[in-house]
């Protein structure tokens, strides 16, 4: 073996560990890079489902809020409508009650000297079947009342609403009527219970049914 050959072999032996170390370093760097890529991929894969889940939750929460808002608006609307209807019923009750009390006085107050005026007022405050029935009965009794010089004065002792809707109200009244005539000049008191149904007619309340109990 020549000296040149031997030197070359020794040089190669000295260089081989450095090359191996460099190659090992390159392999380590490559492995680390692969690991980073794998971790990045894993992180991306985890983030995407989490984002999708978060969006679904937000969408579900928005839907629930929208449904609750709709229910709340509907409930408030229903309560508002009920309150308005109750207001209408209360207003109708008050107006019809007063009209019934006034009309009960008209019906039970008469004077043979002004019988036609009494009948006119009674017919003006009535409607429907009661108006027709009263008109027929009044025509038959008119002359009898005049001949007997009958008179009467009615006073409402108590009155209350029995049932009510915005357009129809039933009223129960207690009415005392003081009656005199040619045969009985001293007043006689008749205590009457009257069931009266009032119906709205425009801006007025008229009696559509009058029943003496």
Backbone as numpy.savetxt, mean C-alpha at the origin, in Angstrom:
# Nx Ny Nz CAx CAy CAz Cx Cy Cz
106.19 -40.65 -24.85 105.32 -39.46 -24.85 106.22 -38.22 -24.85
105.85 -37.29 -25.70 106.64 -36.08 -25.81 106.22 -35.10 -24.74
107.08 -34.11 -24.49 106.79 -33.08 -23.50 105.60 -32.25 -23.91
105.40 -32.03 -25.19 104.26 -31.22 -25.67 102.93 -31.88 -25.36
102.98 -33.21 -25.62 101.74 -33.97 -25.40 101.40 -34.00 -23.94
102.43 -34.21 -23.12 102.19 -34.25 -21.67 101.69 -32.94 -21.16
102.22 -31.87 -21.64 101.78 -30.54 -21.18 100.34 -30.29 -21.55
99.99 -30.73 -22.77 98.60 -30.54 -23.21 97.64 -31.30 -22.34
98.06 -32.51 -21.96 97.17 -33.30 -21.11 97.00 -32.66 -19.75
98.10 -32.13 -19.21 98.02 -31.48 -17.91 97.15 -30.25 -18.01
97.26 -29.47 -19.06 96.45 -28.26 -19.27 94.98 -28.60 -19.36
94.72 -29.71 -20.09 93.31 -30.14 -20.22 92.75 -30.52 -18.89
93.59 -31.19 -18.07 93.12 -31.61 -16.76 92.84 -30.41 -15.87
93.71 -29.35 -16.01 93.49 -28.15 -15.21 92.24 -27.42 -15.66
91.97 -27.39 -16.95 90.85 -26.65 -17.49 89.51 -27.35 -17.26
89.51 -28.66 -17.21 88.25 -29.41 -17.11 87.43 -29.05 -15.88
87.99 -28.91 -14.68 87.16 -28.52 -13.52 86.51 -27.17 -13.71
87.18 -26.20 -14.31 86.59 -24.87 -14.52 85.43 -24.95 -15.48
85.62 -25.73 -16.52 84.52 -25.88 -17.50 83.33 -26.54 -16.86
83.62 -27.60 -16.07 82.53 -28.31 -15.41 81.78 -27.39 -14.45
82.58 -26.53 -13.74 81.93 -25.60 -12.81 81.05 -24.61 -13.55
81.55 -24.13 -14.73 80.75 -23.19 -15.52 79.50 -23.85 -16.05
79.66 -25.09 -16.49 78.48 -25.80 -16.99 77.47 -26.02 -15.87
78.02 -26.36 -14.69 77.11 -26.57 -13.54 76.36 -25.31 -13.20
77.11 -24.17 -13.29 76.45 -22.89 -12.99 75.36 -22.59 -14.00
75.65 -22.87 -15.29 74.63 -22.66 -16.32 73.42 -23.52 -16.08
73.64 -24.74 -15.68 72.51 -25.65 -15.42 71.67 -25.16 -14.25
72.40 -24.65 -13.21 71.67 -24.14 -12.03 70.83 -22.94 -12.38
71.45 -22.02 -13.19 70.69 -20.85 -13.62 69.48 -21.25 -14.43
69.68 -22.20 -15.31 68.55 -22.67 -16.13 67.46 -23.29 -15.30
67.88 -24.04 -14.29 66.89 -24.67 -13.41 66.11 -23.62 -12.64
66.88 -22.59 -12.14 66.19 -21.53 -11.41 65.21 -20.80 -12.30
65.64 -20.55 -13.55 64.74 -19.87 -14.49 63.51 -20.69 -14.76
63.70 -21.97 -14.94 62.54 -22.86 -15.17 61.62 -22.86 -13.96
62.26 -22.85 -12.78 61.44 -22.83 -11.57 60.64 -21.54 -11.48
61.28 -20.40 -11.82 60.58 -19.13 -11.77 59.42 -19.11 -12.75
59.66 -19.65 -13.95 58.60 -19.70 -14.95 57.45 -20.55 -14.45
57.79 -21.69 -13.83 56.75 -22.58 -13.32 55.94 -21.90 -12.22
56.67 -21.19 -11.29 55.98 -20.49 -10.22 55.11 -19.38 -10.76
55.62 -18.66 -11.80 54.83 -17.58 -12.42 53.57 -18.15 -13.06
53.74 -19.28 -13.74 52.56 -19.93 -14.35 51.57 -20.35 -13.29
52.11 -20.91 -12.20 51.21 -21.35 -11.12 50.48 -20.17 -10.51
51.24 -19.07 -10.30 50.62 -17.87 -9.72 49.56 -17.32 -10.64
49.83 -17.29 -11.95 48.84 -16.80 -12.92 47.61 -17.69 -12.92
47.85 -18.99 -12.85 46.73 -19.92 -12.84 45.88 -19.77 -11.60
46.49 -19.43 -10.47 45.74 -19.26 -9.21 44.98 -17.94 -9.20
45.60 -16.87 -9.78 45.00 -15.54 -9.76 43.76 -15.48 -10.63
43.80 -16.12 -11.79 42.67 -16.06 -12.71 41.39 -16.65 -12.10
41.41 -17.86 -11.52 40.20 -18.36 -10.87 39.75 -17.48 -9.70
40.70 -16.94 -8.95 40.33 -16.07 -7.81 39.63 -14.82 -8.31
40.14 -14.24 -9.39 39.50 -13.05 -9.96 38.10 -13.36 -10.47
37.98 -14.52 -11.12 36.66 -14.91 -11.63 35.68 -15.12 -10.49
36.16 -15.76 -9.41 35.29 -15.97 -8.23 34.87 -14.65 -7.62
35.85 -13.73 -7.54 35.54 -12.41 -6.98 34.50 -11.69 -7.81
34.61 -11.76 -9.13 33.63 -11.12 -10.00 32.25 -11.73 -9.83
32.21 -13.07 -9.69 30.91 -13.73 -9.49 30.26 -13.29 -8.18
31.11 -13.16 -7.15 30.57 -12.73 -5.85 30.03 -11.31 -5.93
30.78 -10.44 -6.61 30.32 -9.06 -6.77 29.02 -9.01 -7.56
28.95 -9.82 -8.62 27.72 -9.86 -9.42 26.54 -10.38 -8.63
26.79 -11.43 -7.82 25.72 -11.99 -6.98 25.26 -10.98 -5.94
26.22 -10.28 -5.33 25.87 -9.26 -4.34 25.04 -8.15 -4.97
25.43 -7.73 -6.19 24.67 -6.69 -6.89 23.26 -7.16 -7.20
23.11 -8.44 -7.60 21.79 -8.98 -7.89 20.92 -9.03 -6.65
21.52 -9.46 -5.53 20.77 -9.51 -4.27 20.33 -8.11 -3.85
21.23 -7.14 -3.98 20.89 -5.76 -3.64 19.76 -5.23 -4.52
19.82 -5.58 -5.81 18.77 -5.13 -6.73 17.42 -5.75 -6.35
17.44 -7.04 -5.99 16.20 -7.71 -5.59 15.65 -7.10 -4.30
16.52 -6.86 -3.34 16.08 -6.25 -2.09 15.51 -4.86 -2.32
16.15 -4.11 -3.20 15.66 -2.76 -3.51 14.29 -2.83 -4.16
14.12 -3.80 -5.07 12.82 -3.95 -5.73 11.73 -4.31 -4.73
12.06 -5.25 -3.83 11.09 -5.65 -2.80 10.76 -4.47 -1.89
11.79 -3.69 -1.54 11.57 -2.54 -0.66 10.67 -1.51 -1.33
10.94 -1.23 -2.61 10.11 -0.26 -3.34 8.67 -0.75 -3.43
8.50 -2.07 -3.72 7.15 -2.63 -3.82 6.43 -2.54 -2.47
7.16 -2.84 -1.39 6.55 -2.79 -0.06 6.15 -1.37 0.30
7.03 -0.41 0.01 6.71 0.98 0.29 5.52 1.46 -0.54
5.49 1.01 -1.81 4.37 1.38 -2.66 3.06 0.81 -2.14
3.09 -0.47 -1.70 1.89 -1.09 -1.15 1.43 -0.40 0.12
2.38 -0.10 1.00 2.03 0.59 2.24 1.48 1.99 1.96
2.10 2.66 0.98 1.59 3.98 0.61 0.18 3.92 0.07
-0.07 2.89 -0.76 -1.43 2.73 -1.32 -2.42 2.42 -0.21
-2.04 1.54 0.72 -2.94 1.21 1.82 -3.22 2.43 2.68
-2.19 3.22 2.92 -2.38 4.42 3.73 -3.29 5.41 3.02
-3.12 5.53 1.71 -3.97 6.45 0.95 -5.41 5.96 0.95
-5.62 4.65 0.78 -6.96 4.08 0.82 -7.60 4.29 2.18
-6.80 4.11 3.24 -7.34 4.32 4.59 -7.71 5.78 4.79
-6.89 6.66 4.23 -7.21 8.09 4.30 -8.53 8.38 3.60
-8.74 7.77 2.42 -9.99 7.98 1.68 -11.19 7.45 2.48
-11.02 6.28 3.10 -12.11 5.70 3.89 -12.43 6.58 5.09
-11.38 7.06 5.76 -11.61 7.93 6.92 -12.31 9.23 6.52
-11.87 9.80 5.41 -12.49 11.04 4.93 -13.95 10.79 4.54
-14.20 9.66 3.87 -15.57 9.31 3.49 -16.44 9.09 4.72
-15.89 8.43 5.72 -16.65 8.16 6.95 -17.07 9.45 7.63
-16.12 10.37 7.75 -16.43 11.64 8.41 -17.50 12.43 7.64
-17.33 12.51 6.32 -18.27 13.29 5.52 -19.65 12.63 5.49
-19.69 11.31 5.32 -20.97 10.61 5.24 -21.69 10.61 6.58
-20.92 10.49 7.67 -21.54 10.52 9.00 -22.25 11.85 9.24
-21.57 12.93 8.92 -22.20 14.24 9.10 -23.42 14.41 8.20
-23.29 13.94 6.95 -24.42 14.04 6.02 -25.60 13.21 6.50
-25.34 12.03 7.06 -26.41 11.17 7.57 -27.11 11.81 8.76
-26.34 12.42 9.65 -26.94 13.10 10.81 -27.83 14.26 10.36
-27.32 15.02 9.41 -28.13 16.14 8.90 -29.40 15.64 8.22
-29.26 14.57 7.45 -30.42 14.07 6.72 -31.44 13.42 7.65
-30.98 12.80 8.73 -31.91 12.22 9.70 -32.77 13.30 10.32
-32.20 14.45 10.56 -32.98 15.58 11.09 -34.00 16.04 10.05
-33.59 16.09 8.79 -34.52 16.50 7.72 -35.69 15.53 7.63
-35.40 14.24 7.71 -36.46 13.23 7.58 -37.45 13.27 8.75
-36.97 13.54 9.93 -37.83 13.46 11.11 -38.39 14.82 11.55
-38.09 15.85 10.79 -38.63 17.18 11.10 -39.61 17.58 9.99
-40.82 17.86 10.38 -41.83 18.26 9.39 -42.86 19.17 10.04
-43.53 19.89 9.17 -44.58 20.80 9.61 -45.66 20.79 8.52
-46.89 20.49 8.94 -47.97 20.40 7.96 -48.14 21.70 7.18
-47.77 22.82 7.77 -47.88 24.10 7.08 -46.84 24.26 5.97
-45.71 23.55 6.10 -44.65 23.63 5.09 -44.28 22.23 4.57
-45.30 21.39 4.42 -45.05 20.00 4.08 -44.32 19.83 2.75
-44.66 20.69 1.78 -44.02 20.57 0.47 -42.52 20.89 0.55
-42.16 21.86 1.35 -40.75 22.19 1.54 -40.02 21.06 2.26
-40.69 20.45 3.25 -40.09 19.31 3.93 -39.83 18.16 2.97
-40.79 17.89 2.12 -40.62 16.80 1.14 -39.52 17.12 0.13
-39.46 18.38 -0.25 -38.44 18.76 -1.24 -37.04 18.52 -0.68
-36.83 18.91 0.56 -35.53 18.70 1.18 -35.21 17.21 1.34
-36.24 16.44 1.68 -36.03 15.00 1.86 -35.66 14.33 0.54
-36.34 14.71 -0.53 -36.04 14.13 -1.84 -34.66 14.59 -2.34
-34.31 15.82 -2.02 -33.01 16.35 -2.47 -31.84 15.62 -1.81
-32.05 15.10 -0.64 -30.96 14.40 0.07 -30.95 12.91 -0.14
-31.79 12.41 -1.04 -31.88 10.96 -1.25 -31.52 10.58 -2.68
-31.38 9.29 -2.91 -31.04 8.79 -4.24 -31.49 7.34 -4.38
-31.54 6.86 -5.62 -31.82 5.45 -5.86 -33.21 5.01 -5.46
-33.27 3.77 -4.97 -34.56 3.16 -4.62 -35.25 3.90 -3.48
-34.45 4.38 -2.52 -35.08 5.07 -1.41 -35.77 6.34 -1.88
-35.16 7.04 -2.80 -35.77 8.28 -3.32 -37.10 7.97 -4.00
-37.13 6.89 -4.78 -38.37 6.51 -5.45 -39.44 6.12 -4.43
-39.06 5.31 -3.43 -40.02 4.86 -2.42 -40.53 6.02 -1.58
-39.65 6.92 -1.22 -40.05 8.07 -0.41 -41.00 8.97 -1.19
-40.73 9.17 -2.44 -41.59 10.02 -3.27 -43.00 9.47 -3.35
-43.11 8.16 -3.52 -44.45 7.53 -3.60 -45.17 7.61 -2.25
-44.46 7.32 -1.16 -45.08 7.36 0.16 -45.48 8.76 0.57
-44.66 9.75 0.21 -44.95 11.14 0.57 -46.22 11.63 -0.10
-46.40 11.26 -1.34 -47.62 11.68 -2.06 -48.87 11.12 -1.42
-48.77 9.91 -0.89 -49.93 9.28 -0.27 -50.23 9.89 1.11
-49.19 10.27 1.86 -49.38 10.77 3.22 -49.55 12.27 3.31
-49.27 12.97 2.25 -49.26 14.42 2.29 -50.57 14.98 2.84
-51.71 14.58 2.28 -52.99 15.14 2.69 -53.36 14.72 4.11
-52.98 13.49 4.50 -53.25 13.02 5.86 -52.54 13.90 6.88
-51.29 14.20 6.62 -50.51 15.04 7.53 -51.09 16.46 7.62
-51.55 16.97 6.49 -52.13 18.31 6.49 -53.43 18.33 7.28
-54.27 17.33 7.04 -55.56 17.27 7.73 -55.38 17.12 9.24
-54.37 16.40 9.67 -54.15 16.17 11.09 -53.24 17.21 11.73
-52.84 18.19 10.93 -51.95 19.24 11.45 -50.76 18.65 12.18
-50.16 17.68 11.55 -49.03 16.97 12.17 -47.75 17.80 12.07
-46.93 17.62 13.05 -45.60 18.25 13.04 -44.64 17.37 13.84
-43.39 17.49 13.53 -42.41 16.69 14.25 -41.05 17.37 14.20
-40.27 17.11 15.24 -38.91 17.65 15.31 -37.97 16.52 15.72
-36.96 16.31 14.89 -36.02 15.23 15.16 -34.69 15.74 15.72
-34.12 14.95 16.63 -32.82 15.25 17.21 -31.97 13.97 17.19
-30.78 14.05 16.65 -29.88 12.90 16.63 -29.18 12.80 17.99
-29.46 11.71 18.68 -28.87 11.50 20.00 -27.46 10.93 19.89
-27.29 9.99 18.96 -25.97 9.37 18.76 -25.92 8.81 17.34
-24.72 8.71 16.82 -24.55 8.16 15.48 -23.13 7.61 15.34
-23.00 6.55 14.57 -21.68 5.95 14.37 -21.64 5.26 13.02
-20.44 5.18 12.46 -20.25 4.49 11.19 -20.21 2.99 11.44
-21.03 2.27 10.69 -21.08 0.81 10.82 -20.10 0.14 9.87
-20.02 0.62 8.65 -19.06 0.12 7.67 -18.81 1.24 6.66
-17.65 1.15 5.99 -17.32 2.26 5.09 -16.39 1.82 3.98
-16.61 2.39 2.81 -15.70 2.34 1.68 -15.56 3.79 1.20
-14.65 4.05 0.27 -14.53 5.43 -0.20 -15.79 6.00 -0.82
-16.73 5.14 -1.29 -17.92 5.64 -1.99 -19.24 5.24 -1.34
-19.20 4.41 -0.31 -20.45 4.01 0.35 -20.18 3.82 1.84
-21.06 4.40 2.65 -20.90 4.34 4.11 -22.24 4.00 4.75
-22.21 3.04 5.65 -23.42 2.66 6.39 -23.33 3.26 7.80
-24.39 3.95 8.18 -24.40 4.68 9.46 -25.58 4.22 10.31
-25.32 4.01 11.59 -26.37 3.68 12.54 -26.65 4.91 13.40
-27.94 5.32 13.47 -28.30 6.54 14.19 -29.38 6.27 15.23
-29.29 6.99 16.32 -30.34 6.99 17.34 -30.98 8.39 17.31
-32.27 8.42 16.98 -32.95 9.70 16.76 -34.21 9.77 17.62
-34.31 10.85 18.36 -35.54 11.12 19.11 -36.38 12.09 18.30
-37.66 11.74 18.13 -38.58 12.58 17.36 -39.76 13.01 18.24
-39.94 14.31 18.35 -41.06 14.87 19.10 -42.21 15.13 18.13
-43.37 14.46 18.37 -44.48 14.51 17.42 -45.72 15.10 18.09
-46.39 15.97 17.36 -47.69 16.49 17.78 -48.65 16.46 16.60
-49.94 16.43 16.90 -50.97 16.54 15.85 -52.24 17.08 16.49
-53.28 17.19 15.67 -54.53 17.80 16.16 -55.13 17.01 17.31
-55.02 15.72 17.29 -55.59 14.87 18.34 -54.69 14.79 19.58
-53.40 15.00 19.42 -52.45 14.93 20.53 -51.54 16.17 20.51
-52.05 17.25 21.05 -51.25 18.49 21.03 -50.01 18.43 21.92
-50.03 17.55 22.92 -48.85 17.40 23.78 -47.80 16.56 23.04
-46.55 16.98 23.03 -45.52 16.25 22.29 -45.34 14.80 22.79
-45.21 13.91 21.86 -44.89 12.51 22.16 -43.52 12.21 21.58
-42.69 11.56 22.38 -41.32 11.27 21.95 -41.23 9.86 21.40
-40.82 9.77 20.18 -40.52 8.47 19.56 -39.00 8.31 19.48
-38.52 7.20 20.01 -37.09 6.93 19.95 -36.84 5.93 18.83
-36.10 6.37 17.85 -35.90 5.56 16.65 -34.43 5.16 16.46
-34.25 3.95 16.01 -32.94 3.50 15.55 -33.01 3.40 14.03
-32.14 4.08 13.38 -32.18 4.15 11.91 -30.85 3.65 11.34
-30.97 2.72 10.41 -29.80 2.24 9.66 -29.84 2.92 8.30
-28.87 3.79 8.04 -28.89 4.61 6.83 -27.62 4.36 6.00
-27.82 4.10 4.71 -26.69 3.93 3.79 -26.53 5.18 2.95
-25.33 5.73 3.01 -25.02 6.95 2.26 -24.10 6.61 1.09
-24.40 7.19 -0.07 -23.58 6.97 -1.25 -23.08 8.30 -1.79
-21.83 8.26 -2.27 -21.24 9.47 -2.82 -21.85 9.78 -4.19
-22.22 11.03 -4.39 -22.74 11.49 -5.67 -22.06 12.82 -5.97
-20.99 12.75 -6.75 -20.20 13.96 -6.98 -19.52 14.36 -5.69
-19.79 15.56 -5.23 -19.22 16.03 -3.97 -20.22 15.98 -2.83
-21.32 15.23 -3.03 -22.35 15.12 -2.00 -22.51 13.67 -1.57
-23.08 13.51 -0.36 -23.43 12.18 0.14 -24.94 12.13 0.27
-25.57 11.16 -0.42 -27.02 11.04 -0.45 -27.45 9.70 0.13
-28.63 9.69 0.74 -29.16 8.46 1.35 -29.76 7.56 0.28
-29.21 6.35 0.17 -29.75 5.39 -0.80 -30.59 4.32 -0.13
-30.50 4.24 1.20 -31.30 3.25 1.94 -31.51 3.77 3.35
-32.77 3.72 3.82 -33.11 4.14 5.18 -34.02 3.07 5.76
-33.56 2.48 6.83 -34.33 1.41 7.47 -34.49 1.72 8.95
-35.74 1.75 9.42 -36.01 1.96 10.85 -35.99 0.62 11.54
-35.14 0.46 12.54 -34.93 -0.82 13.21 -35.86 -0.98 14.41
